[in-house]
Amino acid sequence: MSKTIFDHLKGVTKDKIPWDSLSDGDKNSWDDFMITRWLSMKPEYIEYLNELQMYRYSGLHGKHYYELLRFSLPAESSYFKYIKKPKTSDLEKRVIEFFSNVYQISFRESFDIMQMFRKLSMQNDFDLLLAKHGIQQEDRIELRKGLFNE
């Protein structure tokens, strides 16, 4: 049975297993992109991996990329917590669309604004902003409940 992505991560970090000692199945299960994606979940590796992208896209693949990671990453046991996209409710999506349409900004920027209102507990300011843009009272109440969990 070929190695999983977690086995490969351990092979280039903690165990430092040479490429030539991997079976053909293990070599076929190696995926440069996915390994880089998982390694980048560790904040200390992000800048280094970003630098490696230049070489990876200019022809450094498979065995050579594996060996570069094996020799350059510290020999330590690491936990790579996968960062997921935050889940948004339908009401939050409506708020994001509202900010995006009113201010002509991206959904990501709208999400950040929504998070700022929530983090700073700016319910009254949020309500005033919605009223200023003609959102009806019942819709404002519904959107506030969705955003501030009232």
N, C-alpha and C positions, 0 to 999 in steps of 0.2 A: 504494500500500500504506500502511495506517495505521501510526502510530507504536506502538512497543512501550512497555511500562511504563518501560524504561530510557531510551528517548528522551524520554519525558515528564519523568522525574526530571532528566535533563540539561537539559531545556528550562526548568524552574523554578529550577534551581540555577546551572549553569555558563553556558549559552547565553542565558538570560533572554529566551526567545522569547515575544512577545506572543500572547495568546489569539486575537486577530482575524487573525493571520497563519497560523493553523492551518487545514488543510483540514477539510471536514465529517467525513471519515473519522477524522482525528486527534482532532477534538472528541468524536466518538462513542466512541473508544477510551480517553478519559480516564475514570478511575474514582477518585473522591475517596478512598474507603476504602482501595483498594490502594496509592495513592500515599502516604497517611498511614502505612499499615503499613510500607512500604519505607523512608520517611523516618525512621521511629522506630527503625530499626536503627542509626542513628547516635546514640550516647548524648547528644551535645550538643543534639540537636533534641527530645528526649523531652519535657521540661517545656514547651517552647514549643508543640509539637503538642498536648499535653494541654490547654493553655489554649485552643487553637483549636477543640477538640472542642465546646465550649459554643456557639460560633458556627456550626459546621458543622451541628449538630443543630437549630439554630433557623432554618435556611433558607439558609445560605450554601453554595451548591453550584456545581458546574461552573465556568463562566467566573469568577465572583467568587472562588471558593476558589483556582482556578489563579492568578489575578492577585495575590491576597493572598500566596500562597506565593512567587510570582515576585519580588514587591517586598520581601518580608521576609526571605527566606533569603539568606545570603551568596553572592556570585558566585564560586564556587569549584568545582573539580572534586572530586567526592566519591565514595567507595567505600562502598556500603551492603552490608555482609556480612549476609546473611540468617541469623537465629538460628533454628536448628531445635530441635525437641524432642529431648532426648537419647534414644538408643535403649537399651532395657533388654532383657536376656535373660530367658528363662523363669525361671531361678533368681532373678534380681533381682526379678522380679515376685512370686515367692513370698515373698521377704524383705519387700517392700513391703506385701504383703497381711498378713503376719504382724504387722508393726509397727502397721498400720492397725487390725487386729482386736484386738490385745492392748491398745493404748492408746486406742482409739476416736478416732483422728485421721484426717485426710484422707490420700489417697495422696501428695499433694505434700509434706506434712509427713513422711510415712514415707520418701519418696525422700530428703529432706534428711537425715534421721537415718541412713539407709543410707550416704549419701555421707560423712557425718561419720565413721562407723565405718571406712570405706574410707580416707579421707584421713589419719586419725590412726593407721592401722594397728592397730586395736583388735581383733585376732583373738580374743585370749583373753577379753576382755570380752564380745564378741559370742557366743562359745561358751557362756560362763557364763549369759548372758541367755537363750539358747535352751534350755539345760538347765533353768534355773529354771522355764520355762514348759512343761516336759514334752516337748520335742522329742527324739526318739530319736537316739542316737549317729550312726548311718549318715546320717540326715537332716541332722544338724548338720554333718557332714563335707561332704556334698554342697552345702549352702547356703554354707558357708565357702569352698569352692572357687569357687563362682559369684560370690561377693562380692569375695573377695580375690585371685582368679586364681591360686590355689595349685596 
